[in-house]
Amino acid sequence: MKKYDLEDRTLGFAKEVIRLVNKVSKTLPNVEIARQLVRSSGSVGANYIEANESLGEKDFAMRIKICRKEAKESRYWHQLLDCPDYFNALRGHLIQESIELMKIFGAILEKVKRRQQPNK
């Protein structure tokens, strides 16, 4: 069974986004969209690192929510980026990765919520 380190995975996601952005045409819309895409994709991993260094359960949950939000935002910017057809496979992979990250962070949040609920 392969072990996945979420810090490594989010770092890889941000690096792949940067590689894609470096290859697309530098039109005015693409430059602005790419700027937002690079920020949001990098923020996923940065906030996950912060979550792992959190001061408590509430701080952890808040940072995980930000991770999920940034992954969702990354998906949005990917959909707006104007790419040549030969980059569609890479963009599709990155959109899928952002969806999977959203689901992972959503599952982490659900687990945190269950831990925070008082026993009935």
Secondary structure as the mmCIF struct_conf table of DSSP 4:
data_model
#
loop_
_struct_conf.conf_type_id
_struct_conf.id
_struct_conf.beg_label_comp_id
_struct_conf.beg_label_asym_id
_struct_conf.beg_label_seq_id
_struct_conf.end_label_comp_id
_struct_conf.end_label_asym_id
_struct_conf.end_label_seq_id
HELX_RH_AL_P HELX_RH_AL_P1 LEU A 6 LYS A 23
BEND BEND1 VAL A 24 VAL A 24
HELX_RH_AL_P HELX_RH_AL_P2 LEU A 28 ASN A 52
TURN_TY1_P TURN_TY1_P1 GLU A 53 GLU A 53
BEND BEND2 LEU A 55 GLY A 56
HELX_RH_AL_P HELX_RH_AL_P3 GLU A 57 LEU A 80
BEND BEND3 LEU A 81 LEU A 81
HELX_RH_3T_P HELX_RH_3T_P1 ASP A 85 PHE A 87
HELX_RH_AL_P HELX_RH_AL_P4 ASN A 88 GLN A 116
BEND BEND4 GLN A 117 GLN A 117
HELX_LH_PP_P HELX_LH_PP_P1 PRO A 118 ASN A 119
#
